[in-house]
Amino acid sequence: MPSAGLAPRRIVQFSALLAMFALFTAQIVSALVPYVPVFIAASAAGLALDVYLQYRDPGLLALLGKVRFDVTVRQLLRDMLVLVGLLRIDGIDPDREQAPLLVALCLFYALHFACQAVAVLVRRTRTLPIVTRNIDASALRLTAAPPRILARRQGHRLLTFSIPTTVGLTVTAATRHAMWGEIGVGVALLLIIGGTAYLGTWLLPKKRAKSEQKVMEWLDNWLADYRPTVAMYFSGGTTSAYQANMWLSTLSQIDAKPLIVLRERFMVQKIEATDVPVICFPKVSTMFSLENSTLKMMLHPANAAKTSQVLRIPTIKHAFINHGESDKLSSCNPYAKAYDEVWVAGPAARDRYALAEVGVEDKDIVEVGRPQLAPIRPYSGAPTGTYTTVLYAPTWEGWDGNPGNTSVVLAGENIVKGLLADDGVRLLYKPHPMTGSVDPRAGAANERIMAMIREANTKRSGARPGPEAAAELARRTAELDKLTSTAFRESADELERMLLQGAPEGDREAAIAEATTAWEKAYWASFPEWEHQIVTDARPAIFACFNQADLLISDVSSVVSDWLSSEKPYAVANTSGLSESAFRTGFPTVSAGAVLSPAADGIPALLESVRRPEKDDFTTARAALKEHLLGPSDSPSLARFNAAIDDLCTKADERRVLMEGRLAAEIPSPRSAAEETAQEATQGLDAEDNGAEDNGAEDSVTA
C-alpha cells in the first residue's frame, strides 16, 4: 500500500530534522561551555547536513520555511553561534581579532542580499510576456541562462558560499589563530562578489531580452508572416496535457495553417513532440494579439476555466472537439453550448446531446469522426498463438465520486484475479494516469493489482529474448528520445529553451512516426510472450497496446469508443449498481460487448468467446456500433475534419465581413466627416452672425 511505502521515507525525513535540531543544540551548548571538539563537529556537521538536504530533499526544508526557519535564518544562526563560541574560547582577542570577522561576516550577508536583488531583476528581464516553441525567436535576443545557483537557488548559493567561512572559523576555533577565519571569510566574500558581478552581466544590453512592447510587436509581425488560420487552444493542470497531445497528429495533418495556443508556462514542455508552432499567453492582455491576426477559428479539446477568456475574441469561431467520447455525463457538459460548434465522432454523440438537453442545438453539432484512430489495426480473427493477450485499461475515479466511474476499486482485483487464473492469458495492465488522484482507495487498489501481476510473473517461466533484444530497445529508445525531446542544461530557463526549441528542421514528425513504429516493435520484442506487463509510462501509447491485444476490458470511457474502431471483442465492468439491462440501456457503448459484474465471474466465458469466434454473439453488433459511434468509414475521418474546418473558417470570414460592414456604417467616412464638420462650422458662423445682429439690436434699444 502507498502508506506503507511512504512510511520509511517519512521516518528518514523525521530523523533528518531531529539530527538538524540536535546539531543546533550541540552547537549552542558547546559554544557556551565551551567544548571545542564538539563545537567544531556540530558546526561543520550542521552545515553539511543542510547542504545535503538542499540538494536531496528540498521539500523537507520547505516545511521549515513555512515556520520562518528558512535557510537564511538557519545559516545566520549557525554563523552567530560560531562567533559566540570564539568569544568563549581562550586565546582569541575579541576586539583585535573577532571584530574584523564580525564586520566581514555582516558584509557577506549584505552582499548575499544584494545578489538576491540582482537575481530577481535578472529573472524579471528573462520572463517574457509569451513563451514560444517551434518558432525562430532569435530576434528577441535570446541568450543562455545564468547559472541556476546564482539566479534561482538563493538557498544553495548561501550555503555553498558559506562553506569557506565555516571551515575557516572552525579552524580558528581549533588553532586559536584568527588568520584562518579571515581567510575563510575572505574567500566567501570573493565568491559572493564575483557571483553577483557575473550575474549582473545578464542585465547588460547584449544579454538582456527585449522589452514587453518589443516582444509583442515581434509577435504581431510573426503572426502576419505565418498567417495561421486554425489554432488548438488548451489550458489545464500538470496531468492534463494528454488531452491536447492526442490531437497533435491530427493538427499536423490538416490542410489549414495550424497553431497551438497555451495559457500555462509549464505546459509548453508538457506538449509532446510536434512541428506545429506553439505560443503560450500567460496573460489575457497579451492573448488579444490573436484578434488582429489571420486566425479564423480555434479547436478546444477540453473545457477549462480560462476558456471563457478566449471566447471573448469576436473575430474567431470556436469548435469543441473534446478529448475522447463516452457515455459519461462529462461528454455532454453544458459548457459546450458556449462554442459555435461541437464536433463529435458520429451519430451517437449527436443523440447523446439531444438526450442530455444541455443547450447544444443539433444544427451546431458536426460529425467529423476520430482522425487519430488511423494507427489502430482492424480485427483479424481469433488469437493464433499460445497466449490470448488481454488489455485491462480502467479509467480513473473522476471528480464526482460515482462508484461507476472506475472498476479499479470494486472490481479491479477480481478482474485481474480471473485473468491471471487462466494459464493461456497474457495480461497488459494500463491504468489511467490520474488513478488515485482523487480517491485514495483507487490508488491503493491500483497498487494491489500491480502487486498481483508481479507475483503472477514470478510463477511463470519460459524462454526470454536474448541480450540483443534489450540492446535493440535501448538503441531505438535513444533514437526516439533524440527526436522527441530537447536536451537542456540544468540551468536552462524559458528563454534558453525558446532558443533551443526554435523552428524545426525538416519533416521531424515523419521521422518521429517512423522511429515510434520501430521502438514499439523493439519494445514488445524485448519481453517474453508469456510475461504479463504493467504499462504506466507514456510509451507505449494506448493505441500500441490496442494493436497487441485480442480483448479489451475497460470501463465506460472513451477507451471503449476508440477500441471499437478495431471491431475486436471487448467487455465493460459494471460497478454502477445498475442491473445489466439498465446498464446497457444507459450506456450505449456497452451494447456490443460483454458486461462484467464486480465479482468478474464472467471472465472464463468471455475468454472462450474470444478464442472461439463462433461463440462471439457481438460480431455484427460491434460493426454497427462502430459506425454509430465513429461515423461511416467510407469517408476518411481526416477529410471530414478538414471539411468542417473549411466550413467554420468560411463562417468566420462571413462574420468578419459583416462586422466590418456594420462598423463602417457606424463610423462615417473621412469625406462625410469633413462635410459634416464644414456644415457645423457654417451653422456656427450663421449663429454667431445672428447673435451679433441680435446683440446690436439690443444695444440700440438699450441705447
KOLDRENFI-887066 format. One line per 8 residues: their letters; for each residue x, y, z of C-alpha. Coordinates in steps of 0.001 Angstrom, whole numbers, plus 500000, padded with zeros to 6 digits. Layout:
REM residues N
a = X,Y,Z | ...
END
This chain:
REM residues 703
mpsaglap = 500000,500000,500000 | 501171,503590,499383 | 501149,504445,503074 | 503482,501551,503807 | 505805,502680,501045 | 505865,506229,502345 | 506495,505266,505957 | 510268,504622,505642
rrivqfsa = 510722,507908,503782 | 508870,509817,506476 | 510994,508156,509143 | 514145,509258,507303 | 512817,512808,506950 | 511854,512986,510620 | 515267,511639,511586 | 516971,514286,509443
llamfalf = 515028,517066,511153 | 515838,515643,514574 | 519513,515456,513614 | 519474,519093,512456 | 517952,520345,515696 | 520273,518097,517714 | 523281,519647,515957 | 521994,523155,516679
taqivsal = 521564,522175,520317 | 525048,520688,520468 | 526478,523809,518835 | 524775,526092,521373 | 525836,524063,524409 | 529418,523509,523230 | 529754,527211,522368 | 528675,528257,525858
vpyvpvfi = 530669,525662,527828 | 532932,525848,525661 | 533945,522415,524447 | 535940,522843,521228 | 535812,519299,519694 | 532007,519094,519922 | 531700,522737,518877 | 533733,522176,515706
aasaagla = 531973,518915,514861 | 528472,520316,515405 | 529196,523468,513351 | 530619,521540,510401 | 528058,518732,510518 | 525142,521176,510728 | 526215,522960,507552 | 526967,519674,505774
ldvylqyr = 523524,518292,506640 | 521819,521484,505461 | 523705,521433,502153 | 522875,517757,501665 | 519161,518297,502280 | 519104,521323,499951 | 520109,519087,497074 | 518462,515811,498057
dpgllall = 515229,516756,499841 | 514353,520439,499322 | 510696,519690,500045 | 511571,518835,503640 | 513378,522145,504122 | 510399,523955,502573 | 508406,522842,505618 | 510883,524682,507844
gkvrfdvt = 510445,527759,505673 | 506725,527750,506443 | 507539,528271,510134 | 510009,531069,509261 | 513051,528866,509907 | 514322,529105,506355 | 517856,528687,505057 | 518897,532293,505743
vrqllrdm = 517779,532093,509366 | 519451,528726,509849 | 522790,529771,508373 | 522766,533128,510164 | 522099,531334,513449 | 524877,528878,512677 | 527377,531665,511969 | 526372,533675,515033
lvlvgllr = 526829,530616,517235 | 530311,530153,515780 | 531181,533755,516723 | 529749,533212,520206 | 531886,530105,520565 | 535000,532041,519521 | 534222,534646,522186 | 534176,531910,524815
idgidpdr = 537429,530264,523698 | 540567,531499,525421 | 543409,532768,523293 | 541353,534760,520750 | 541268,538546,521227 | 537607,539647,520783 | 538497,543269,519963 | 541511,542846,517707
eqapllva = 540719,539518,516058 | 536969,538906,516260 | 535708,542377,515391 | 537051,542215,511800 | 535499,538774,511414 | 532118,540105,512540 | 532308,543063,510153 | 533338,540820,507260
lclfyalh = 530559,538372,508030 | 527968,541161,508083 | 529334,542382,504750 | 528961,538863,503355 | 525255,538776,504250 | 524727,542262,502813 | 526284,541082,499549 | 524151,537942,499661
facqavav = 521004,540067,499750 | 522409,542301,497011 | 522993,539201,494878 | 519432,538118,495545 | 518164,541515,494380 | 520179,541196,491166 | 518812,537678,490704 | 515247,538995,490964
lvrrtrtl = 515978,541646,488331 | 517578,539084,486022 | 514623,536698,486359 | 512206,539516,485601 | 514071,540582,482478 | 514180,536958,481342 | 510435,536429,481834 | 508794,537363,478558
pivtrnid = 505063,538041,478161 | 504877,534985,475881 | 506636,531634,475561 | 507182,530030,472161 | 508230,526689,470752 | 508894,525627,467162 | 509299,529305,466275 | 512508,531128,465416
asalrlta = 512538,533783,468154 | 516232,534685,467915 | 515247,538266,467055 | 514242,538686,470702 | 517920,538480,471752 | 517521,535135,473457 | 520578,534042,475424 | 521671,531151,477605
apprilar = 520517,531328,481209 | 522835,532282,484084 | 523954,529536,486483 | 520994,528317,488484 | 522823,528645,491794 | 523134,532380,491160 | 519793,533154,489556 | 517219,530851,491119
rqghrllt = 518613,528988,494125 | 519373,531503,496802 | 519442,528817,499499 | 522001,526724,497649 | 524041,529849,496940 | 524104,530967,500573 | 525079,527573,501945 | 527678,526843,499262
fsipttvg = 529341,530243,499572 | 529269,529891,503381 | 531388,526751,503362 | 534737,528651,503311 | 533532,530824,506212 | 532528,527849,508354 | 535748,525971,507554 | 537905,528986,508351
ltvtaatr = 536121,529815,511608 | 536179,526226,512868 | 539924,526001,512094 | 540332,529239,514049 | 538479,527637,516965 | 540834,524658,516823 | 544113,526596,516410 | 543294,529922,518150
hamwgeig = 544625,531745,515073 | 542162,534294,513617 | 544048,534235,510331 | 542183,531097,509202 | 538807,532698,509850 | 539879,535793,507940 | 540977,533651,505003 | 537687,531725,505032
vgvallli = 535510,534846,505183 | 537704,536462,502535 | 537167,533561,500151 | 533424,533718,500805 | 533421,537459,500039 | 535285,536883,496807 | 532764,534223,495799 | 529713,536381,496515
iggtaylg = 531240,539495,494901 | 532297,537563,491809 | 528972,535763,491571 | 526986,538984,491877 | 529121,540743,489273 | 528850,537802,486873 | 525092,537585,487375 | 524798,541303,486760
twllpkkr = 526162,540891,483225 | 522756,539472,482257 | 521344,542959,482833 | 523606,544436,480158 | 522053,545209,476745 | 523816,542345,474942 | 522344,539712,477244 | 519065,541402,478070
akseqkvm = 515944,540302,476199 | 513711,542835,474517 | 511020,544721,476406 | 507411,543536,476575 | 506335,546061,473962 | 509064,544957,471544 | 508183,541311,472122 | 504531,541903,471306
ewldnwla = 505491,543854,468192 | 507675,540935,467120 | 504774,538545,467737 | 502415,540642,465614 | 504949,540574,462783 | 505429,536817,463123 | 501682,536215,463039 | 501428,538417,459954
dyrptvam = 504153,536376,458221 | 502964,532918,459287 | 499237,533718,458747 | 497684,530984,460929 | 494055,530079,460298 | 493361,527332,462875 | 494575,527101,466456 | 494173,524494,469156
yfsggtts = 493562,526233,472473 | 494472,524410,475658 | 494665,525204,479355 | 494956,522741,482207 | 496923,521219,485061 | 500154,519251,485103 | 498443,515893,484460 | 496012,517032,481752
ayqanmwl = 498405,517507,478828 | 497318,514153,477359 | 494026,515820,476418 | 495861,518063,473963 | 498551,515583,472956 | 496007,513178,471483 | 495156,515788,468840 | 498721,516652,467765
stlsqida = 498876,514132,464935 | 495596,515402,463527 | 496603,519040,463878 | 499802,518454,461927 | 497909,516820,459038 | 495168,519373,458414 | 495210,521476,455271 | 494998,524788,457170
kplivlre = 497861,526684,458848 | 497849,525313,462423 | 498906,526904,465700 | 498843,525730,469323 | 497788,528303,471918 | 498543,527560,475581 | 497934,529513,478785 | 500298,527997,481366
rfmvqkie = 504064,528361,481029 | 504836,524848,482253 | 502510,523379,479616 | 504906,524359,476800 | 507173,521451,477769 | 504255,519111,478502 | 503158,519151,474868 | 504708,516208,473066
atdvpvic = 506971,516462,470037 | 505337,518296,467147 | 506302,520647,464342 | 503256,522855,464904 | 504201,526310,466278 | 503353,526774,469949 | 502649,530082,471693 | 501839,530425,475385
fpkvstmf = 499939,533512,476536 | 500086,533592,480369 | 498262,536935,480493 | 494889,537717,478966 | 496093,541114,477766 | 498769,539603,475517 | 496452,536948,474119 | 494380,539519,472280
slenstlk = 497157,539887,469723 | 495327,536996,468083 | 492333,539238,467446 | 494261,541230,464845 | 495792,538158,463213 | 494555,535975,460363 | 493339,533356,462843 | 489796,532299,461981
mmlhpana = 488925,529510,464394 | 490027,527616,467487 | 489712,523967,468421 | 489121,523169,472107 | 489947,519647,473349 | 488866,520453,476913 | 486750,522838,478948 | 488912,524975,481204
aktsqvlr = 488390,527937,483470 | 490424,530138,481130 | 488457,529128,478037 | 485962,531937,478584 | 488771,534457,478192 | 489419,533484,474572 | 485738,533142,473720 | 485508,536923,474045
iptikhaf = 487505,537450,470834 | 484720,538283,468352 | 486673,537594,465150 | 487363,533927,465954 | 484989,530975,465741 | 485265,528160,468271 | 484713,524396,467990 | 484722,521941,470885
inhgesdk = 486444,518681,469874 | 486730,517041,473331 | 489474,514617,474345 | 487520,511437,473789 | 483896,510424,473817 | 481989,508132,476124 | 478537,507729,477592 | 479523,509651,480700
lsscnpya = 477789,512902,481536 | 481126,514707,481192 | 480877,514100,477445 | 477751,516288,477414 | 478928,519179,479532 | 476572,522201,479429 | 479656,524342,478841 | 479666,523035,475266
kaydevwv = 476884,525457,474323 | 479390,528310,474688 | 481115,527220,471472 | 479998,527990,467943 | 480082,524301,467046 | 480545,520966,468790 | 482489,518426,466733 | 481751,514794,467515
agpaardr = 482799,511454,466098 | 479471,510092,464932 | 475677,509949,465325 | 475898,508503,468847 | 477266,511747,470258 | 474591,513732,468429 | 471937,511558,470077 | 473704,511910,473402
yalaevgv = 473496,515718,473303 | 469838,515567,472291 | 469014,513349,475269 | 471127,515378,477695 | 469298,518642,476874 | 472247,520812,477907 | 471502,523603,475439 | 473556,522394,472467
edkdivev = 471430,522698,469328 | 471509,519951,466734 | 472477,522401,463973 | 475677,523224,465856 | 476841,519586,466021 | 479241,518426,463297 | 480259,514787,462799 | 483966,514543,461953
grpqlapi = 484956,511052,463089 | 488162,510417,465029 | 491171,511104,462765 | 493723,509960,465325 | 492403,506372,465295 | 494079,505591,461966 | 497021,503675,463576 | 494657,501116,465167
rpysgapt = 494758,497816,463260 | 491451,496051,462472 | 490299,492705,463813 | 491969,489770,462062 | 490325,486807,463766 | 490847,484681,466853 | 494235,484511,468600 | 496571,482116,466822
gtyttvly = 499436,481994,469301 | 499865,480275,472631 | 498504,483175,474609 | 495420,485384,474458 | 496525,488941,475143 | 494034,490875,477278 | 494294,494608,477823 | 492770,495814,481079
aptwegwd = 492615,499613,480807 | 490351,501043,483509 | 489652,504744,483717 | 490140,506899,486821 | 487672,507705,489596 | 486632,511152,488345 | 485652,514187,490374 | 482085,513282,491336
gnpgntsv = 482734,510187,493472 | 480453,507979,491349 | 481453,504338,492004 | 480613,503523,488392 | 483381,505702,487030 | 486201,503239,487578 | 486246,499494,488103 | 489580,499591,489929
vlageniv = 488079,499906,493415 | 485148,497483,493296 | 486055,495053,490520 | 489677,495552,489510 | 491235,492912,491725 | 488576,490340,490815 | 489059,491009,487106 | 492813,490616,487347
kglladdg = 492495,487541,489550 | 490185,485911,486991 | 492540,486711,484125 | 495642,485501,485966 | 493885,482229,486793 | 493868,481340,483080 | 497263,479965,482060 | 496622,480951,478447
vrllykph = 496252,484674,479187 | 498893,487336,478859 | 497703,490459,480684 | 498545,494042,479772 | 497522,496353,482604 | 497387,500056,481721 | 495677,502156,484415 | 494641,505750,483802
pmtgsvdp = 497472,508164,484758 | 495175,510003,487193 | 494132,506865,489095 | 494180,507602,492823 | 494481,511371,492411 | 491042,511950,493974 | 490116,508752,495820 | 492924,507103,497839
ragaaner = 491059,503808,497627 | 491605,503753,493872 | 495311,504364,494357 | 495538,501585,496938 | 493616,499133,494736 | 495866,500014,491814 | 498945,499181,493902 | 497441,495846,494946
imamirea = 496612,494964,491336 | 500177,495673,490230 | 501491,493562,493115 | 499265,490679,491998 | 500615,490893,488454 | 504238,490968,489611 | 503627,487945,491833 | 501988,486079,488946
ntkrsgar = 505054,486709,486793 | 507266,485021,489404 | 505214,481843,488985 | 505719,481739,485226 | 508792,480689,483334 | 509919,480193,479796 | 512338,481385,477180 | 513346,485024,477289
pgpeaaae = 514652,487209,474467 | 518436,487421,474346 | 520512,490450,475301 | 520353,491657,471705 | 516633,492444,472207 | 517381,494716,475159 | 520207,496343,473203 | 517902,496970,470258
larrtael = 515301,498538,472557 | 517933,500771,474140 | 519105,501874,470689 | 515576,502589,469492 | 514786,504420,472716 | 517816,506658,472300 | 516833,507419,468701 | 513258,508256,469632
dkltstaf = 514285,510331,472643 | 516638,512339,470466 | 513788,513148,468084 | 511086,513809,470664 | 512977,515724,473323 | 515485,518517,473634 | 518473,518181,475923 | 518505,521174,478260
resadele = 521188,522252,480678 | 520211,522016,484310 | 520293,525816,484497 | 518166,526361,481365 | 515208,528712,481774 | 512339,529665,479457 | 514437,531934,477263 | 517127,529341,476747
rmllqgap = 514539,526675,475956 | 512905,529038,473445 | 516319,529486,471841 | 516945,525735,471647 | 513417,524879,470527 | 513285,527194,467557 | 511905,526426,464123 | 512154,522652,463461
egdreaai = 514385,521430,460680 | 512981,519107,458026 | 509978,516824,458411 | 510566,515847,462005 | 507088,514388,462524 | 507568,511812,459760 | 510870,510796,461325 | 509193,510533,464737
aeattawe = 506412,508336,463334 | 508959,506000,461778 | 511069,505904,464940 | 507985,505269,467086 | 506981,502286,464975 | 510487,500857,465259 | 510526,501487,469019 | 507187,499751,469558
kaywasfp = 508390,496703,467635 | 511577,496585,469727 | 509627,497131,472959 | 507273,494189,472544 | 510104,492004,471244 | 512120,492655,474406 | 509629,490755,476598 | 508762,487051,476554
ewehqivt = 505307,486320,475162 | 504230,484669,478437 | 505047,487612,480710 | 502320,489944,481968 | 503053,493640,481534 | 502246,496744,483603 | 502241,499793,481351 | 502348,503084,483251
darpaifa = 504783,505148,481191 | 503809,507406,478315 | 505281,504821,475963 | 503879,502567,474682 | 500738,504588,473966 | 497262,503152,474412 | 496846,502548,470662 | 500037,500462,470605
cfnqadll = 498525,498352,473384 | 495334,498032,471302 | 497327,496503,468462 | 498842,493901,470798 | 495595,492872,472469 | 492928,490371,471447 | 490448,491579,474068 | 489799,494807,475957
isdvssvv = 488326,495091,479424 | 487592,498640,480464 | 485027,500995,481963 | 482557,503395,480411 | 485133,505683,478818 | 486496,506905,475515 | 488863,503916,475509 | 485938,501687,474532
sdwlssek = 484862,504023,471709 | 488388,504123,470316 | 488802,500355,470651 | 485662,499799,468586 | 487461,501102,465503 | 489249,497720,465503 | 485964,495748,465896 | 487722,493395,468333
pyavants = 485818,491875,471285 | 485557,493898,474476 | 483916,493884,477897 | 482870,496679,480245 | 482829,496399,484032 | 479543,497386,485663 | 480242,498888,489082 | 477408,501423,488843
glsesafr = 474927,499411,490917 | 472550,499178,487943 | 471208,495922,486573 | 472811,494691,483360 | 469784,495657,481264 | 469658,499140,482783 | 473411,499463,482372 | 473211,498599,478672
tgfptvsa = 470321,500979,478174 | 472007,503844,479967 | 475378,503407,478261 | 475038,502599,474536 | 478770,501879,474087 | 478217,498729,476150 | 475637,497327,473727 | 478148,495435,471563
gavlspaa = 480253,493954,474341 | 480091,491726,477389 | 479254,493140,480814 | 481256,492057,483853 | 479869,492271,487359 | 482071,493392,490276 | 482699,489713,491013 | 484013,489276,487449
dgipalle = 482631,485735,487305 | 482067,486060,483558 | 485786,486044,482720 | 486006,482349,481625 | 483067,482648,479227 | 484436,485908,477870 | 487826,484353,477107 | 486124,481382,475446
svrrpekd = 484199,483694,473095 | 487458,485394,472088 | 489236,482134,471355 | 486262,480640,469545 | 484639,483364,467388 | 481581,481198,466717 | 480648,481800,470353 | 481010,485554,469964
dfttaraa = 477466,486961,469873 | 478509,490572,469274 | 480432,490470,465973 | 477683,492115,463909 | 476734,494458,466724 | 480302,495766,467003 | 480410,496706,463315 | 477099,498559,463604
lkehllgp = 478098,500276,466838 | 481414,501331,465323 | 479628,503250,462589 | 477162,504699,465083 | 479953,505918,467352 | 482632,506903,464838 | 480676,507595,461681 | 480989,505948,458253
sdspslar = 484371,504562,457282 | 483952,505140,453534 | 484727,508839,454005 | 488106,509242,455755 | 487819,510986,459079 | 490600,513422,458249 | 488732,514505,455121 | 485603,515185,457190
fnaaiddl = 487705,517058,459720 | 489209,519268,457023 | 485776,519924,455544 | 484496,521013,458968 | 487461,523382,459293 | 486754,524906,455884 | 483078,525417,456728 | 483758,527079,460060
ctkaderr = 486509,529262,458585 | 484051,530388,455921 | 481569,531307,458646 | 484316,533240,460420 | 485062,535152,457197 | 481389,535945,456716 | 481098,537169,460282 | 484187,539340,459908
vlmegrla = 482839,540922,456711 | 479517,541538,458426 | 481222,543147,461426 | 483360,545348,459197 | 480269,546436,457299 | 478440,547346,460480 | 481493,549175,461773 | 481788,551116,458536
aeipsprs = 478131,552084,458807 | 478624,553353,462356 | 481828,555309,461608 | 481451,557997,458909 | 483932,558154,456026 | 486582,560923,456058 | 484718,562837,453289 | 481407,562642,455104
aaeetaqe = 483084,563718,458310 | 484659,566705,456570 | 481341,567711,455021 | 479641,567386,458389 | 482342,569499,460025 | 482025,572166,457343 | 478263,572185,457778 | 478596,572540,461535
atqgldae = 481103,575340,461049 | 478731,577137,458649 | 475882,576758,461091 | 478140,578089,463824 | 479065,581151,461789 | 475401,581801,460964 | 474570,581561,464628 | 477361,583977,465502
dngaedng = 476124,586432,462844 | 472592,586161,464134 | 473856,586614,467628 | 475795,589691,466625 | 472742,591195,464958 | 470617,590473,467982 | 473220,591957,470255 | 473415,595036,468072
aedsvta = 469668,595446,468101 | 469651,595024,471830 | 472368,597596,472170 | 470370,600010,470035 | 467274,599502,472108 | 469260,599891,475260 | 470840,602984,473912
END
